[in-house]
Structures are given as structure tokens and as C-alpha cells.
Amino acid sequence: MYTSCHGVGLSHTHTHNYVHTYVPNPHKGPQHNQGAIHYEPRQPHQSPSSAGRCKMAAKGNSADRNAPELNRVLSFYRNSTILLTGGTGFLGKVLLEKILRCLGVRKVFLAVRIKDGRKPAERLQELLKDALFDRLRQDATVEQLLERVEPVEISLEAGDGLGLGMDETTETRLLQQTDVIFNVLASVKFNESIKNAVDTNVGGTRRVLQLARRMQRLKAVVHVSTLYSNCDRTHIRERVYDDTLLRPEAVLNLSKLLSADEMDGLQHCLLGSLPNTYTYSKKCAESLIQQHFSDLPVGIFRPPIVLSTYREPIAGWTDNLNGPAGLCLWTVKGYVRVIHGNGRKKANLVPVDYCVNALLVAGFDVADRSMARDPAQDSRSGWETVQPVPVYNYLYDRPNLTWGRYMGTVSMGFDGWIKRLCWPHSYTIVPNRALFRVLSLCCHTVPAWLLDFVRQLRGKRPLYRRMAAKTNRFLETMAYFGLREWQIANENVVRLRTLLTPTEASLLEFDLSTVDWDEYFQAYIPGIRRYYLGELPAARDRINPAQPLAWNRRIQFLCRLLHRLMWVLICLKLGHRLYVRRNLFSILIA
């Protein structure tokens, strides 16, 4: 099926009546742990209460031990060993926390690079002290968590280009113990140089998968890409598109031979119709996987724009201002007054905790698909070269917000009714490029020059011109995604939801139709201020932590009604009485 602006996103809550058991197949190698599939009747069961579900999953309660086939996803991860790359990034942190808190894994190898002179062990200790891990630290100290997470120092600059630059002893243990790999390592900057983007997103992926090919117990590899790796298309299916100008290996060789400046000179030729180096390098990485690593149990997971947490482990957590988060905060602070986009276009936004849940279920599905393969049939059909890699486009259509609703609903998290009343008038979304540039000149550039002139008169260094130029570049970059809409196939993601039992669904819910966006935006701006900017909650918030959601909705409704009545009054003053008489109802309910 397709999800589109005119379609309906489907979600199913379906529990199979049969479960898979695997019988070892002598024709399969131990590397993939594959076997013939048999079906056994599933017995009825009851899901536990919400309290303590993660503890039950992690420790293996008696019901799970007596009937491990009931919760196949949880059983798959229990006592497994996971290699996680990119675990110090936004998505990787939430993934690591979820794995440690809910899945009962034996160990997580966390691949970490040296940064700012800090060794991987130091970075991990600092990571585990983040507010994101507060809930996890209620049951375990940092020292106890370090027993389950082992930092592994890696380098993407290893001379041979084949490994991750780790020491031989650690690499041997990884090859012997790893069951599942989540490759989240990436450079996510839109304006990254083409050389750095290719070396990290394509070269790093090749290094990880070359290591995976030598692993003895490997069951699944999930590579995290992006929904926009093929954003030059209007219809995006769950498949890999091999239509880049050069093959991935050729691009990697070019990056190895040429300097950064020489690669920049070729950037426009390599990117073609893609908007930036990030989407291009992610597309190249997908092609690399399909062309050279489809013999592995590997899948590609494509998330859209990922926002702060919805509920787990805490509401509103984020550690960056990438994408729309920065746009909203700068608008709140008054730096952005004009946005280049279309308020009616779908925004393709997902909470990061839901994204992580879908990613974990995709890991199980990749292993399940691999174990179901028939080696005899594969050899006859040349499977090693033509087997398509499973792709998961994580997006649902029905609950998909528009950019207009996203910007409007942000006010749910404001701490006063005056701010909610003023918010719709603090910005405007303009689809016309020429009009945007004129308004941006008036609302961004000219005020910045005036403010800097005042600063210079006071003997201070100019500041606002550079800020305005950076803001305008950011708005132009975001405009590509704010002016377009895509039809996204999501059959594999819809099918993933049918694999979950009620118990698993309570732990790993990722159907976006279950997200209450009004509740979500209650914690959105407060979360950015608290967890990213480090601001303490206001005194009134400490006394009254959260207004009732119904009261916020009433205020929002009254504000919108007041805006419409003001518009009617303006029309009447201008003499457009016939227009008001004909369109009064539509104006008030629009």
C-alpha cells in the first residue's frame, strides 16, 4: 500500500494464532543461525499491566520462561549481544536506553570514536549521566550499567579501509559474540562537505558490514538510513534505488584519491537532483548494501524527521536543535519571523521513542526473514547477487501533521495564555520564494543590520548580521522539505506492527495513530529549554507542573476564535460585507 496526502494510513493490531519454531538445517552455515520453519498453535495469553513491563521483559518473568514463544520479539533479544554504532548521537542514545531498560540483553558493545581528546570510556560515563538515563538509574548505578555496556574504540581513518580500527583482542570478541548490529553511525549535517559525508556515511557503512560478514553468530544487521535518501522522487517504495551517477565503490575511490576541494568541485555532478550531501551519501550507502552485502541478514530502516521523545523514558527529551526543533525555538525567541514553506504540506515528523521501537521490531524481522530463506533455492536463483534487501519506510499517513499544524500546536507548551494568543502572529509561512526573500530582508536582514549598528556605536562587535545570514541559509535549506510532499509506501512497516503481541505492543508501540499530538506538544518547547538549553523550570511550573490538557485546548480554541472574529471585523471595516455574509461559517470553523 501507499501512504499519501490523499490516502489512509493503515495500522493493525493483530496477533498470530501460530508461532514459528526453528529446526537447525544442516545446509545452512552457523553464521546465519537458520533452519526450517514449523508452526505450532499459539496459546491464549494475557498482557501484564503497564507497571513493571520493562522489568519483566529484561529479567524474564516466569510466564515468559514457561512460554517463550508467545513474545517472539522480546525472546529474540533476550540474552543477545548487540553492537551499536552511533550510540552517542540523538537516535543512538534513545536506542541504547531502550535496549538496556526493556530488552534483557546480555551485553551491548558501544562503538565510540575519540572526540575532543576524550576516550570512549570517558564519553560513555558522561553519556550514562544524561537525564535520558534517569529512569534507568533508578534500578541500577552507573557502575552496574557499565557492566552491561562496553565501549569499543573505533576509527574510520584506519589505513586499509577495511576495519573499524579497533584492537585485535576486542575485534575477536566482537566476531565471536555479536548477534545483532544496529548501524546508526552517520554524519547528519545537511551542509557537510561531500568528502566527509561520503567517508562517514558510505565508507563507515562499508567498514561495519565488512566486519559483520566475519561474525560467527550474526542474526541481523539494521542500517539506519533516511526517508529522504530518494527525495528527488515523488513516489518512494520500500526498495533500494540504484540510480546514482557513479557506483558507490567508485565514489569511495574518488573520495580517497581527491582532496576536499577537488571533491567539492564535483559535488554538483554527484548530487544531481538531490538537495544536499546528507541525502546523497545515504542513498549511496543503500546502493552499497544492495550491491555488495545482500548476502548478509541486513535490512534498511528509513526514519523521517525525528523529534524529541513522546513519553519514554521522559517526555520532551532532546539533545539537539536539528531541523524543525531549531526553527521553532528561534521563532519563539524572535529570531525567525518568516518561514519559507507551505503550511498545508505533510511534515513527516515522528517522536524518537516511537522510531526506536519500530527500529527494534525491524531488527527482529530481518533475522526472521533470514532464517526463512531456503539455501537450495537461493543457490539456484543466484540469491547472493539479486536478493533484494528489505527496506522499512517508517511513516504513517493518517496521523501525519502538516507544517501549519506543527507550528500552530507548538503553543500548547507555552506557560501563559498571552504567549499562546500572540504566537500565531509571531511568524508567517510563505510558499512563494520571491515574497519570502522580500519579507526575510525586511524582517531578518534589515533589523540585524540596525542592531549591529547600535552595537558598533556602543563599541561592541557586530553579531546579528552573521546570525541573520545563518538563519536565512537554514530556512532556504529547510524549504526543500517544507514545499514538497511525497507518496511513501509503508507495507513492511504496517506488517511489522502485526508481529507484536499485546505485551510487546505495550513496550514497543510505534503506530503513530496512537500519538496524542496535543499531549506531545505540551512537553516539546519545555523539553528543548530544559534538556538542551539547561534552563530550570519556572517557579509556577514547579508549583503546578502541568496544566490540564483540556484547559490548554480551551485556551487554544478561544485564541483561534478571537483571531477569526478579528478577521471578520477587519473585513466589515473594509466594506466586504457580502464576503462576510457568504463565508462567515467557513471563516469561523476553518
Residue pairs with C-beta under 8 A, 6 or more apart in sequence:
1 7
1 10
1 489
1 490
1 491
1 494
2 235
2 487
2 488
2 489
2 490
3 9
3 395
3 396
3 397
3 398
3 400
3 487
3 488
3 489
3 490
4 397
4 485
4 486
4 487
4 488
5 345
5 346
5 397
5 485
5 487
7 397
7 487
8 397
8 398
9 396
9 397
9 398
9 399
9 400
9 490
9 512
9 513
10 494
11 396
11 494
11 497
11 511
11 513
12 494
12 497
12 498
13 497
13 498
13 502
13 505
13 511
14 497
14 498
15 42
15 500
15 501
15 502
16 42
16 498
16 499
17 41
17 42
18 39
18 40
18 41
18 42
19 39
19 40
19 42
19 69
19 70
19 72
20 37
20 38
20 39
20 72
20 368
21 37
21 38
21 39
21 40
21 69
22 34
22 35
22 36
22 37
22 38
22 371
23 35
23 36
23 38
24 35
25 34
25 35
25 36
25 375
27 375
27 376
28 34
28 35
28 375
30 216
30 217
31 215
31 216
31 217
31 218
32 218
32 219
32 297
32 370
32 371
33 217
33 219
33 371
34 370
34 371
34 372
34 373
34 375
35 371
37 371
37 372
40 69
42 69
42 70
43 67
43 70
45 63
45 67
45 70
45 501
45 503
47 501
47 502
47 503
47 505
47 506
48 56
48 61
48 503
48 506
50 506
53 102
53 503
53 506
53 507
54 101
54 102
54 507
55 139
56 64
57 64
57 71
57 74
57 78
57 102
57 103
57 104
57 507
58 101
58 102
58 103
58 104
59 104
60 78
60 104
63 70
64 70
64 71
64 74
64 75
64 78
68 75
69 75
70 501
70 503
71 501
71 503
71 504
72 364
72 368
72 499
72 501
73 360
73 361
73 364
73 499
73 500
73 504
73 508
74 103
74 104
74 503
74 504
74 507
76 219
76 363
76 364
76 367
77 99
77 103
77 104
77 105
77 180
77 360
77 363
77 364
78 103
78 104
78 105
79 104
79 105
79 106
80 105
80 106
80 179
80 180
80 219
81 105
81 106
81 107
81 108
81 109
81 177
81 178
81 179
81 180
81 217
82 99
82 105
82 107
82 108
82 109
82 178
82 179
82 180
82 181
82 182
83 108
83 109
83 111
83 152
83 174
83 178
83 180
83 181
83 182
84 92
84 95
84 96
84 99
84 108
84 109
84 110
84 111
84 181
84 182
84 184
85 92
85 111
85 154
85 181
85 182
85 183
85 184
85 185
85 204
85 208
86 92
86 111
86 183
86 184
86 185
86 186
86 224
87 93
87 95
87 96
87 108
87 110
87 111
87 112
87 127
87 184
88 110
88 112
88 123
88 127
89 184
89 185
89 186
89 188
90 306
90 318
90 319
90 320
90 322
90 352
91 184
91 224
91 303
91 306
91 352
91 355
91 356
92 182
92 184
93 127
93 130
93 132
93 319
94 132
94 309
94 317
94 352
94 353
94 355
94 356
95 182
95 184
95 356
95 359
95 360
96 108
96 110
96 127
96 149
97 132
97 133
97 136
97 313
98 312
98 313
98 353
98 356
98 357
98 360
99 105
99 108
99 360
100 108
100 136
100 145
100 148
100 149
101 135
101 136
101 313
102 507
103 360
105 148
106 148
107 148
107 149
107 150
107 177
108 148
108 149
108 150
109 150
109 152
109 174
109 177
109 178
110 120
110 124
110 149
110 150
110 151
110 152
111 152
111 154
111 164
111 185
112 120
112 123
112 124
112 151
112 152
112 153
112 154
113 120
113 153
113 154
113 155
113 156
114 120
114 153
114 155
115 123
118 126
119 153
120 151
120 152
120 153
121 151
123 151
124 146
124 149
124 151
125 142
125 146
127 133
128 137
128 142
128 145
128 146
128 149
129 142
130 319
131 314
131 317
131 531
132 313
132 314
132 317
132 319
132 531
133 145
133 313
134 313
134 314
135 313
135 314
136 145
136 313
137 145
152 166
152 170
152 174
153 165
153 166
153 167
153 170
154 164
154 165
154 166
155 164
155 165
156 164
156 165
156 199
156 200
156 203
156 204
156 207
157 165
158 164
158 165
158 207
161 203
161 206
161 207
161 256
162 207
162 210
163 171
163 207
163 210
163 211
164 171
164 207
164 208
164 211
166 174
171 211
174 211
174 215
175 211
175 214
175 215
175 216
176 216
176 217
177 217
178 212
178 215
178 217
178 218
179 217
179 218
179 219
179 220
180 218
180 219
180 220
180 221
180 222
180 363
180 367
181 208
181 212
181 218
181 220
181 221
181 222
182 222
182 224
182 359
182 363
183 205
183 208
183 209
183 221
183 222
183 223
183 224
184 224
185 200
185 204
185 205
185 208
186 200
186 201
186 204
186 224
186 282
187 196
187 197
187 200
187 201
187 278
187 281
188 278
188 322
189 197
189 278
190 275
190 276
190 277
190 278
190 477
191 276
191 277
191 473
191 477
192 277
192 278
193 260
193 263
193 264
193 277
194 255
194 263
194 264
194 266
194 267
194 270
194 271
194 277
194 280
194 281
195 255
195 258
195 259
195 260
195 263
195 264
196 260
197 277
197 278
197 280
197 281
198 251
198 252
198 255
198 263
198 277
198 281
198 284
199 255
200 281
201 278
201 281
201 282
201 284
201 285
202 248
202 251
202 252
202 281
202 284
202 285
202 288
203 252
203 255
205 223
205 285
205 288
205 289
206 248
206 252
206 288
206 292
208 221
209 221
209 223
209 289
209 292
209 293
209 296
209 298
212 218
212 221
212 293
212 296
212 298
213 293
213 295
213 296
218 296
218 297
219 297
219 367
219 370
219 371
220 297
220 298
220 299
220 363
220 364
220 366
220 367
220 370
221 296
221 297
221 298
221 299
221 366
222 298
222 299
222 300
222 301
222 359
222 362
222 363
222 366
223 285
223 286
223 289
223 298
223 299
223 300
223 301
224 301
224 303
224 359
225 282
225 285
225 286
225 300
225 301
225 302
226 278
226 279
226 282
226 302
226 303
226 304
227 236
227 302
227 303
227 304
227 348
227 393
227 394
227 395
227 488
228 279
228 282
228 304
228 481
229 279
229 282
229 283
229 286
229 302
230 236
230 241
230 283
231 274
231 275
231 279
231 480
231 481
231 484
231 486
232 272
232 273
232 274
233 241
233 486
234 486
234 487
235 486
235 487
235 489
236 393
236 486
236 487
236 488
236 489
237 393
237 489
238 390
238 391
238 392
238 393
238 489
238 490
238 491
238 492
239 388
239 391
240 286
240 287
240 289
240 290
240 300
240 388
240 389
240 391
241 283
241 286
241 287
242 287
242 290
242 291
244 251
244 270
244 272
244 280
244 283
244 284
244 287
245 269
245 270
245 272
246 254
246 270
247 287
247 291
248 284
248 285
248 287
248 288
248 291
248 292
249 288
249 292
251 270
251 284
254 263
254 266
255 263
258 266
267 277
270 280
271 277
271 280
272 280
274 280
274 283
275 477
275 480
276 477
286 300
286 389
286 391
289 298
289 300
289 389
290 388
290 389
293 389
294 384
294 385
294 386
294 387
294 388
294 389
295 383
295 384
295 387
297 366
297 367
297 369
297 370
298 366
298 389
299 362
299 363
299 365
299 366
299 369
299 389
299 390
299 391
299 392
300 389
300 390
300 391
300 392
301 358
301 359
301 362
301 392
301 394
302 391
302 392
302 393
302 394
303 350
303 355
303 358
303 359
303 394
304 348
304 349
304 350
304 394
304 395
305 323
305 324
305 347
305 348
305 349
305 350
305 481
306 349
306 350
306 351
306 352
306 355
307 318
307 324
307 325
307 349
307 350
307 351
307 352
307 524
308 316
308 317
308 318
308 325
308 351
308 352
308 523
308 524
308 527
308 528
308 531
309 315
309 316
309 317
309 318
309 351
309 352
309 353
309 527
310 351
310 353
310 354
310 515
310 520
311 353
312 353
313 353
315 520
315 522
315 523
315 527
316 413
316 523
316 524
316 526
316 527
316 528
316 530
316 531
317 527
317 531
318 325
318 352
318 527
318 528
318 531
318 532
319 531
319 532
320 532
321 329
321 528
321 532
323 478
324 347
324 349
324 406
324 478
325 528
326 474
327 336
327 339
327 474
327 475
327 478
328 407
328 410
328 524
328 525
328 528
329 525
329 528
330 336
330 471
331 337
331 339
331 407
331 426
331 427
332 410
332 525
334 426
335 444
335 467
335 471
336 427
336 444
336 471
336 475
337 426
337 427
337 428
337 439
337 443
337 444
338 427
338 428
338 430
338 436
338 439
338 440
338 443
338 444
338 475
339 407
339 427
339 428
339 429
339 430
339 475
339 482
340 430
340 431
340 433
340 436
340 440
340 475
340 476
340 478
340 479
340 482
340 483
341 403
341 429
341 430
341 431
341 478
341 479
341 482
341 483
342 403
342 429
342 431
342 482
342 483
343 402
343 403
343 404
343 407
343 429
344 402
344 403
344 404
345 402
345 403
345 482
345 483
345 484
345 485
346 397
346 400
346 401
346 402
346 485
347 400
347 401
347 402
347 403
347 405
347 406
347 482
348 395
348 400
348 481
348 486
348 488
349 400
349 401
349 406
350 394
350 395
350 512
351 515
351 520
354 509
354 510
354 512
354 515
355 394
355 510
357 507
357 508
357 509
357 510
358 392
358 394
358 493
358 496
358 510
359 394
360 508
361 496
361 497
361 499
361 500
361 508
361 510
362 392
362 496
364 499
365 390
365 392
365 492
365 495
365 496
365 499
366 390
369 390
373 383
377 383
378 384
378 387
390 492
391 492
392 492
392 493
392 496
393 488
393 489
393 490
393 492
393 493
394 490
394 493
394 510
395 488
395 490
395 493
395 512
396 490
396 493
396 511
396 512
396 513
397 488
397 490
398 513
399 512
399 513
399 515
399 517
400 512
401 409
401 517
403 429
403 482
404 429
405 517
407 427
407 429
408 423
408 424
409 517
409 518
409 521
410 423
410 521
410 524
410 525
411 419
411 420
411 423
411 424
411 521
411 556
411 559
412 518
412 521
412 522
412 524
412 552
412 556
413 521
413 522
413 523
413 524
413 525
413 526
413 527
414 420
414 423
414 525
415 526
415 538
415 540
415 541
417 555
417 559
420 555
420 556
420 559
421 559
421 562
424 559
424 560
424 563
428 439
429 482
430 436
430 439
431 483
433 479
436 475
436 479
440 472
440 475
444 468
444 471
444 472
445 465
445 468
445 469
445 472
447 464
447 468
448 464
448 465
448 467
448 468
449 464
449 465
451 463
451 464
452 462
452 463
452 464
452 465
455 461
455 462
455 463
455 464
456 462
496 510
497 505
497 510
497 511
500 508
518 549
518 552
518 553
519 549
522 546
522 549
522 552
526 537
526 541
529 535
530 536
530 537
537 545
561 588
564 587
564 588
564 590
567 587
568 580
568 584
568 587
568 588
571 577
571 579
571 580
572 580
580 587
